[in-house]
Amino acid sequence: ARRKELQTLWAELQEFSRRHAEEVEFYLWGFDPAEFGELHCPTFSRPFDYSYERYLTAIREEQFDYVVCPLFPDHDVKISKSPIKYLEAVAAGAVGIFSDSPVYRRVIEDGLNGYLTADDRWLEALERAFATADEERMAMFAAAKAHALARFTTESQVLEYLSAFEAARLHAELRSHAAEGGKARVAYFIHESALGGATLHIMRHAAIARQYGFEPVLVFPAGPVAEEAQRFARQRGLAFTGLPFRVTTHRREPDAGDEARAGQIGDWLKRENIRLVHAVTYLADVALAAYRLRVPYVNTLHQHYPAPSAAKGTRLVSVVHSSSLRYAQAWQQELGAPAYTLRAPVESSYFEQYLERQERAVGRPPTFLLSGTLQPRKGHLAAIRAIGRLRQAGIAARLLLVGYDIFVPQYVEECRKAIRGLRLEDAVTITGFTERPGEYFEQADFMLCASEEESMPQTILQAMAAGMVVVSTPVGGVSELVLDGFSGIMAAGSEEEAIAEAMRRAIELSGEQRAAMVRSAHQTARMVCSEEVVSYQLLKLYNAAVRENQRVHGSNHPPYEQG
């Protein structure tokens, strides 16, 4: 199976063995080396063994230093392979030297947990490994072993197994086999294209659905789509379009306008062969269109705003999703639909920051990061004034305000005026919007949430994952995850005095207290918002929506005729 690789590699093996004839020995397993020519060092061969158990026992017993793993990316079958040789190298107690192919590039960080080499530079790679000191080689092996245990054991992958089963069930229910390309289409109706928390949350859900073989389509309100949203979608292979629909934050009964739009939306759903709809905020016209076509309808509703008048009409929502238990329960009570809590998925890059951050000391002065669109409910003004109060008390601190500063210009000017009035130009920075808010994590010591209204801010989840102490007002569902003094610091309220006191408490944490706090927060984040956890929960949510839709419309009533 590796004849081409061996033929290409053999001359370099011969040269390497000539240079180090008295210093190395090769163990060539699974093929007859005689057909390729002799090496200049001691060589031991072993025929292919059809018992994988015997093979694993043998590689553990031999105590190899290195395992050589060539794999040319010249065929789809090769590219689709798993990195099993990496795991076998770990089982052998050895460090792997791998072809720089897509298979190994996914798991190997060159020089950290193994070596990657271009396939025309194998001699150089072998010399590099030979020159590596034993201490460095053992450190590489330790890194590879830790990575394998964290990522590739049965226990670490249990959620991925369960997600695969949920995805298979959902493909069957949505009849992917009858869809073009074997992928059921899921429409994601999004209230705005500015990359606020709710928009990012549902777009990440769409990206998860795509990973499990579904075809997501993002639907924004008719009109221009923000450039940053377009980039986010294209980078993740998500198609997008625009349709007219009306956005509200509370439940309301469909009116004549909704009836007309529901007809247009329904025509689009049928034309695009949409099998499931997931919408964020309350969209009566979209919900009505899906209900009439018997298409499962998932409604993401983060915060709860009571309807101005009692609703008496038909329940249009299959299931509700919220990022907090508090608001999930409120919407379930109001809509009469089953509600589920899923936190926003946090990218692995945040979790990977955790160990590195533990080695950092708090800055002088310490820096607080507040990320989110500048608007009154986010509490930026109170945070600025809290920095002023700390300064008056002789406590130096910096504040980074990261987020859109164009939507509420009057409030932004009020914040700038407060900065000037308190002479905090050297302490408070308004950065504006960035598509990579995680970059500011490097500058910050603490994550601050000063909001008066929230459900479960993604920035708090990201900070918990990354090992940054969270300081928050007692808003929305934050207290469901952030326990004061255990996994973060909770202010007594959203007033500037309360925020300043909470910030002071964070600054005065001892190194031991801070380490214990971020460890608890990090473990919490792994349990509720890692991509593996949220993927499983999301697929379960969609299957729950299908079941509830069938219950409402009758088990013998699948969605509209889909060919």
C-alpha positions in Angstrom: 0.0 0.0 0.0 3.0 2.3 0.5 5.1 1.1 -2.4 5.2 4.5 -4.1 6.2 6.2 -0.8 8.9 3.6 -0.1 10.4 3.8 -3.6 10.7 7.6 -3.3 12.0 7.5 0.3 14.4 4.6 0.0 17.4 6.5 -1.5 17.2 8.9 1.4 17.0 6.1 3.9 20.1 4.5 2.3 22.0 7.8 2.5 21.0 8.4 6.1 21.9 4.8 7.1 25.3 5.3 5.4 26.0 8.4 7.4 25.1 6.8 10.7 25.8 3.1 10.1 27.0 2.5 13.6 24.5 4.7 15.4 21.0 3.8 14.1 19.0 0.7 13.3 15.8 0.3 11.3 12.8 -1.9 11.9 10.9 -2.4 8.7 7.5 -3.9 9.3 4.8 -5.1 6.9 6.8 -5.4 3.7 9.9 -7.1 2.4 12.8 -4.6 2.3 14.8 -6.8 -0.1 12.9 -5.5 -3.1 14.2 -2.0 -2.5 17.8 -2.6 -1.7 20.0 -2.9 1.4 20.6 -0.3 4.1 24.0 0.3 5.6 22.9 -0.1 9.2 21.5 -3.0 11.2 18.0 -3.8 9.8 15.2 -5.9 11.1 12.1 -6.8 9.2 8.8 -8.3 10.2 6.0 -9.5 7.8 2.5 -8.0 7.9 0.4 -9.3 10.8 -3.3 -9.5 10.3 -3.8 -9.4 14.1 -4.0 -5.8 15.1 -3.8 -6.8 18.8 -0.5 -8.6 18.2 0.8 -5.6 16.2 0.1 -3.2 19.0 1.7 -5.4 21.6 4.8 -5.7 19.4 5.3 -2.0 18.8 4.9 -1.3 22.6 7.5 -4.0 23.4 10.2 -2.8 20.9 10.7 0.7 22.6 11.3 2.6 19.4 12.7 6.2 19.5 11.1 7.3 16.2 8.4 6.0 13.9 8.7 7.1 10.2 5.3 7.7 8.5 5.3 8.6 4.8 2.0 9.3 3.2 1.7 11.1 -0.1 -1.5 13.2 -0.6 -1.9 12.0 -4.2 -5.2 10.2 -3.9 -8.5 10.9 -2.2 -8.4 7.6 -0.4 -5.1 8.6 1.2 -6.3 12.0 2.1 -9.4 10.6 3.8 -7.3 8.4 6.2 -7.3 8.9 9.9 -4.0 9.8 11.6 -3.8 6.3 13.1 0.0 6.1 12.7 0.3 9.1 15.0 -1.6 7.2 17.7 0.4 4.1 17.1 3.6 6.1 17.5 2.3 7.3 20.9 1.4 3.7 21.8 5.0 2.7 20.9 6.4 5.4 23.2 8.0 7.1 20.1 8.0 10.4 18.3 6.6 10.3 14.8 8.2 11.8 11.6 5.3 12.4 9.2 4.6 13.5 5.7 3.3 17.0 5.6 0.0 15.8 4.2 -3.6 16.9 5.2 -4.0 13.7 7.3 -1.1 14.6 9.7 -1.2 18.4 9.3 -4.5 18.3 11.3 -2.9 16.8 14.4 0.9 17.6 14.3 2.4 20.8 15.3 5.9 20.5 13.9 8.5 20.3 16.6 6.0 20.2 19.4 4.3 16.7 19.2 6.1 15.3 16.2 7.9 16.3 13.0 6.3 17.2 9.6 8.4 17.1 6.4 7.9 17.7 2.8 8.2 14.5 0.8 11.3 15.7 -1.0 13.1 16.5 2.3 13.1 13.2 4.2 16.8 13.1 4.6 16.8 16.5 6.3 13.9 15.4 8.5 15.8 12.3 9.6 18.9 14.3 10.4 16.8 16.7 12.4 15.4 13.9 14.5 18.8 12.3 14.9 20.2 15.6 16.2 17.4 16.1 18.7 18.5 15.7 22.3 16.9 12.9 24.4 15.4 15.4 26.8 13.7 17.3 23.9 12.5 14.1 22.3 10.9 13.0 25.5 9.2 16.3 25.8 7.8 15.9 22.3 6.5 12.5 23.2 4.9 13.8 26.4 3.1 16.5 24.3 2.0 13.9 21.8 0.7 11.5 24.6 -1.2 14.4 26.3 -2.8 15.4 23.0 -3.7 11.8 22.2 -5.3 11.3 25.6 -7.2 14.6 25.4 -8.4 14.1 21.8 -8.5 10.5 20.7 -9.5 8.3 23.5 -13.0 6.7 23.5 -13.9 8.8 26.5 -12.8 12.1 24.9 -14.8 11.3 21.7 -18.0 10.1 23.3 -19.9 13.2 22.4 -18.7 12.9 18.8 -20.0 9.4 18.6 -23.4 10.5 20.1 -23.5 13.5 17.7 -23.0 11.1 14.8 -26.0 9.0 15.9 -28.1 12.2 16.3 -27.0 13.4 12.9 -27.9 10.1 11.3 -31.4 10.2 12.9 -31.9 13.7 11.7 -30.8 12.9 8.2 -33.3 10.1 8.1 -36.1 12.3 9.5 -35.4 15.1 7.1 -35.1 12.7 4.2 -31.6 13.7 3.1 -31.5 10.6 0.8 -34.2 12.4 -1.3 -32.5 15.8 -1.3 -30.1 17.0 -4.0 -26.6 15.8 -3.1 -27.9 13.8 -0.2 -28.0 16.8 2.1 -31.2 18.1 3.7 -31.4 21.9 3.5 -31.8 23.9 6.7 -32.7 27.6 6.6 -31.4 30.0 9.2 -33.4 33.2 9.4 -31.3 35.9 11.1 -32.6 39.2 12.4 -29.6 41.3 11.3 -26.2 40.9 9.6 -24.2 43.0 12.0 -22.1 40.4 13.9 -23.6 40.8 17.3 -23.8 38.0 19.8 -27.1 36.5 18.6 -26.1 36.6 14.9 -22.8 35.0 15.6 -24.5 32.3 17.8 -26.9 31.1 15.1 -24.3 31.4 12.3 -22.0 29.1 14.3 -25.0 26.7 14.6 -25.3 26.7 10.9 -21.5 25.9 10.6 -22.1 22.9 12.9 -24.9 21.7 10.8 -22.7 21.9 7.7 -20.0 19.8 9.5 -22.6 17.0 9.9 -23.6 16.9 6.3 -26.5 19.3 6.1 -26.8 22.2 3.7 -27.4 25.4 5.6 -28.7 28.6 4.0 -28.5 31.9 5.9 -31.4 34.2 5.3 -31.0 37.9 6.3 -33.6 40.7 6.0 -33.9 42.0 2.5 -31.3 44.6 1.7 -27.5 44.8 2.0 -25.7 42.2 4.0 -22.8 43.5 6.2 -19.4 42.8 4.7 -18.2 41.1 7.9 -21.2 38.8 7.9 -20.5 37.9 4.2 -16.8 37.1 5.1 -17.9 35.0 8.1 -20.2 33.0 5.9 -17.9 32.5 3.0 -15.0 31.4 5.3 -17.3 28.6 6.6 -18.8 27.6 3.3 -22.3 29.0 4.2 -24.6 30.2 1.5 -26.7 33.3 2.2 -29.6 35.3 0.7 -32.1 38.0 1.7 -35.9 37.9 2.1 -38.5 40.3 3.5 -39.6 39.4 7.1 -40.6 41.4 10.2 -38.4 41.2 13.3 -39.9 41.6 16.8 -38.5 40.8 20.3 -41.8 39.6 21.7 -44.5 37.2 20.7 -47.3 38.6 18.5 -50.1 37.3 16.5 -49.7 37.4 12.7 -51.3 40.3 11.0 -52.3 40.9 7.3 -48.7 41.9 6.5 -47.4 38.6 8.0 -50.0 36.7 6.0 -48.7 38.2 2.8 -45.1 37.7 3.6 -45.7 34.1 4.8 -47.0 33.3 1.4 -43.8 34.6 -0.2 -41.6 32.9 2.3 -43.5 29.6 2.0 -43.0 29.7 -1.8 -39.3 30.2 -1.2 -39.1 27.3 1.4 -40.8 25.0 -1.2 -38.7 26.1 -4.1 -35.4 25.7 -2.1 -36.6 22.4 -0.6 -36.0 23.5 3.0 -36.6 20.7 5.5 -36.1 22.6 8.8 -36.1 26.2 9.8 -34.1 27.8 12.6 -34.8 31.5 13.3 -33.5 34.0 15.9 -35.9 36.5 17.5 -39.7 36.2 17.0 -40.6 36.2 13.3 -44.3 35.7 13.1 -44.3 35.6 9.3 -41.5 33.0 9.0 -43.1 30.9 11.8 -46.5 31.0 10.0 -44.9 29.9 6.7 -43.1 26.9 8.3 -46.2 25.9 10.3 -48.4 25.8 7.2 -45.9 23.7 5.4 -45.4 21.4 8.4 -41.7 22.2 8.5 -40.1 21.9 11.9 -39.4 25.3 13.3 -36.7 26.1 15.9 -36.9 29.5 17.5 -33.9 31.0 19.2 -35.0 33.6 21.8 -32.2 34.7 24.1 -33.9 37.3 26.2 -37.6 37.4 27.2 -39.7 40.4 26.5 -43.4 39.9 27.5 -46.0 40.4 24.8 -47.9 43.7 25.0 -51.2 41.8 24.9 -52.2 38.2 25.6 -51.7 35.9 22.6 -54.6 33.6 21.8 -53.7 32.1 18.4 -52.1 28.9 17.3 -48.7 28.0 18.6 -46.4 28.3 15.6 -43.1 27.3 17.2 -41.9 23.6 17.4 -39.2 24.2 20.1 -37.5 27.1 21.7 -33.7 27.5 22.2 -32.3 30.0 24.6 -28.7 30.6 25.9 -30.0 30.7 29.5 -32.2 28.6 31.7 -33.9 31.7 33.0 -35.2 32.8 29.6 -35.8 29.3 28.3 -38.3 28.7 31.1 -39.9 32.1 30.5 -40.5 31.4 26.8 -41.7 27.9 27.4 -44.3 29.2 29.8 -45.4 31.9 27.3 -45.3 29.9 24.1 -46.3 26.5 25.4 -43.5 25.0 23.4 -40.6 22.8 24.8 -37.6 25.0 25.5 -33.9 24.0 25.7 -30.8 25.7 26.9 -27.7 25.6 24.7 -24.8 27.9 25.3 -22.9 29.4 22.4 -20.2 27.2 21.0 -16.7 28.4 22.0 -13.9 27.7 19.5 -11.1 25.5 20.6 -8.6 28.3 20.2 -10.0 29.9 23.4 -9.6 26.7 25.4 -6.0 26.3 24.1 -5.1 29.7 25.7 -5.8 28.3 29.2 -2.5 26.8 30.1 -0.5 29.7 28.7 -2.5 32.3 30.6 -1.8 30.5 33.9 1.9 31.4 33.5 1.1 35.1 33.1 1.1 37.7 35.9 -1.6 40.3 36.1 -0.6 43.4 34.2 0.5 46.7 35.9 -2.0 48.3 35.6 -4.5 45.4 35.2 -6.7 45.6 32.1 -10.4 44.9 31.9 -11.9 43.9 28.5 -15.6 44.8 27.8 -16.7 43.4 24.4 -20.0 44.3 22.8 -21.8 46.9 20.8 -21.7 50.3 22.5 -25.3 50.8 23.6 -26.9 51.7 26.9 -28.0 48.2 28.0 -24.3 47.0 27.8 -23.3 49.4 30.6 -20.2 50.9 29.0 -20.8 54.2 30.7 -21.1 52.7 34.1 -17.8 50.8 33.5 -16.0 54.0 32.5 -17.2 55.7 35.7 -16.2 52.6 37.7 -12.6 53.0 36.3 -12.8 56.6 37.5 -13.9 55.5 41.0 -11.0 53.1 41.2 -8.6 55.9 40.2 -10.0 58.1 43.0 -9.4 55.2 45.4 -5.8 55.0 44.3 -6.3 51.8 42.2 -4.9 52.0 38.7 -6.7 50.0 36.0 -7.3 50.1 32.2 -10.5 49.4 30.2 -10.7 48.2 26.6 -14.1 48.7 25.0 -14.3 46.5 21.9 -17.4 46.5 19.6 -19.5 48.3 17.2 -19.5 52.1 17.9 -21.6 53.3 15.0 -25.2 52.2 15.8 -25.9 54.4 18.8 -23.7 57.5 18.2 -25.3 59.6 20.9 -24.4 57.0 23.5 -20.9 56.6 22.2 -20.4 60.4 22.4 -21.7 60.3 26.0 -19.0 57.6 26.7 -16.3 59.7 25.1 -17.4 62.8 27.1 -17.2 60.8 30.3 -13.7 59.7 29.5 -12.6 63.2 28.9 -14.5 64.6 31.9 -12.9 62.0 34.2 -9.5 62.5 32.5 -9.3 58.8 31.7 -7.9 59.2 28.2 -4.8 57.1 29.3 -7.0 54.4 30.9 -10.0 53.8 28.6 -9.8 52.9 24.9 -12.7 52.5 22.5 -11.4 50.3 19.7 -14.5 50.0 17.5 -15.6 46.8 15.8 -13.2 43.9 15.1 -14.0 40.5 13.5 -11.4 39.0 15.8 -12.2 40.1 19.4 -10.1 37.2 20.7 -7.0 39.2 19.7 -7.7 41.6 22.6 -7.6 38.7 25.0 -3.8 38.9 24.8 -3.9 42.5 26.3 -6.5 41.8 29.0 -6.4 40.3 32.5 -10.1 40.4 33.3 -13.3 40.0 31.3 -16.0 42.6 32.3 -19.7 42.4 31.7 -21.4 45.6 32.9 -24.7 44.9 31.2 -28.2 45.7 32.5 -29.8 43.2 30.1 -28.3 39.9 28.8 -29.0 36.3 28.4 -25.6 34.5 28.4 -22.8 36.6 26.8 -20.5 34.7 24.5 -17.5 36.8 25.7 -18.0 35.4 29.2 -17.9 31.9 27.9 -14.8 32.6 25.9 -13.1 34.1 28.9 -14.0 31.1 31.1 -12.5 28.8 28.4 -9.4 30.9 28.0 -8.6 31.2 31.8 -9.5 34.8 32.2 -11.2 35.9 35.4 -14.8 37.1 34.7 -16.3 40.1 36.5 -20.0 40.5 35.8 -23.2 42.2 36.9 -25.9 39.7 38.0 -27.8 39.9 34.7 -29.7 37.3 32.7 -28.4 33.8 33.0 -24.8 34.7 34.0 -25.3 33.5 37.6 -26.2 30.0 36.2 -22.5 29.6 35.3 -20.5 32.2 37.2 -20.7 31.6 40.9 -19.3 34.5 43.0 -15.9 33.7 44.4 -15.8 30.3 42.8 -15.8 30.7 39.1 -15.8 34.5 38.8 -16.7 37.7 40.5 -20.3 38.9 40.6 -21.1 42.5 41.2 -24.0 43.4 43.6 -25.7 45.3 40.8 -25.2 47.2 37.6 -24.5 50.5 39.2 -21.1 52.0 38.8 -20.4 51.7 42.5 -21.1 47.9 42.5 -19.1 47.4 39.3 -16.1 49.3 40.8 -16.2 47.2 43.9 -16.3 44.0 41.9 -13.4 45.1 39.8 -11.4 46.0 43.0 -12.1 42.4 44.3 -10.8 41.0 41.1 -7.6 43.1 41.2 -6.9 42.1 44.8 -7.2 38.3 44.2 -4.1 36.4 45.3 -2.3 34.3 42.7 -3.7 31.2 44.3 -7.2 32.5 44.4 -7.1 33.5 40.8 -5.7 30.2 39.7 -8.5 28.3 41.5 -11.2 30.6 40.1 -10.1 30.3 36.5 -9.6 26.5 36.9 -13.3 26.1 38.0 -14.5 28.4 35.2 -12.5 26.5 32.6 -13.9 23.2 33.7 -17.4 24.7 33.6 -16.8 26.0 30.1 -15.6 22.6 28.9 -18.9 21.0 30.2 -21.3 23.5 28.6 -19.8 25.3 25.6 -17.1 23.3 23.9 -17.8 22.7 20.3 -18.3 19.0 20.9 -20.9 19.6 23.7 -22.9 22.2 21.7 -22.8 20.1 18.5 -24.4 17.2 20.3 -27.0 19.4 22.0 -27.8 21.2 18.7 -28.5 18.0 16.8 -30.6 16.7 19.7 -32.5 20.0 19.6 -33.2 19.6 15.9 -34.4 16.0 16.5 -36.6 17.2 19.3 -38.1 19.8 16.9 -38.9 17.1 14.4 -40.6 15.0 17.0 -42.6 17.9 18.3 -43.6 18.9 14.8 -44.8 15.4 14.1 -46.8 15.4 17.3 -48.5 18.7 16.5 -49.3 17.8 12.9 -49.7 14.1 13.3 -47.1 11.4 13.0 -48.2 10.6 9.5 -47.8 14.1 8.3 -44.2 14.7 7.2 -43.3 18.2 5.8 -44.7 19.2 2.5 -44.1 16.9 -0.5 -40.4 16.9 -1.2 -40.0 14.6 -4.1 
